[in-house]
Amino acid sequence: GRKGGAPETVAKALVFECLRQAQQQKRRCYLFAFSTGEDLQEMELDLTSDNLQGLLDFLSWAFHGGTSLNEVITASVERLHLANWQ
């Protein structure tokens, strides 16, 4: 179903908190935004002035599809196999 409203706001707040925790722990934060029938969106997020636009872009997105984990799980596993994420 359509995310929107409170569920979408909660999801965005959760991403922001994960990013905040990652920055506090000096860890990297990578976002996979996905919705059934739409392209998988991937981006590395951080709170530096150079990358703040990526966070603002994400917060402006609207999610209209359902949830399908197949593509995002595959992309996550592929990301974990990259040398700079181990």
N, C-alpha and C positions, 0 to 999 in steps of 0.2 A: 504494500500500500504506500500511499504518499506519506513522506516523513513530515515535513513542514511543522509549524507551530511549536509547541513545547518540546516534543521529542527532538526536533532539529536544533533548538536552542540548547538543550541539554547536551547533545552530541558535540556541538561547537564548543561549549564550555569545557567539556571533557578533553577535547583536543588541546584547548588553550592550557588547561591544567597539566596535561602530559608534557607540553612544551615547556611550561614554567619549571616543572620538576626536572626535566632533562637539562635545562640551562643551569639550574641550581646545583646539579650533580656533575656538571661539565660533561654531559653526554649529548650525543646527536639525537635528533628527532626526525623521523621520516613518516610522512603521511600518505596513506592510501585512502582516497575518497572514492567510494563506489556506490553504484545504484543499478539495479537491474535495467538492462536495455540502454545504458549509457556507458561511455568510455570510462575506463579506470583512470583516475587522476592521481599522479604521484608527484610529491615534492618534498624536499628537505626543508624543514622549518627551523628557524632560530630567531632570536629577538634582537639581532644586530640591525643597525639602521640599513645596511645593504640588503637584508632579506626580509625586512618588515613588510614589504609590498606583497610577498607571497602569503603571509598570514592574513593580511587584509583582504586579498583576493579570495582566500578560502572562506573567510567569515562572511563574504558577500554572496557566496554560492547558495543556490536553493536546490534541494534534493527532492525529486519527484517520483522516483521509482521504488521498487521493492528492494529486498536484500538478497543478494546471491553471493555466497562466499567463495565459490570455485575460483574465479579469476584473481581475487585479492589474495587468497592463500597461495596460489601458484606464484604470484608476483612477490609475495613476502619471502617465500622459500628461495626464490632466485636472488633476491636482495641479500639474504643472509649468506649466500655462497660467494658474494663479491669480497675480495680481499680486504677492502677498506671498511667492511662492516663486521669483521670477525674479531 
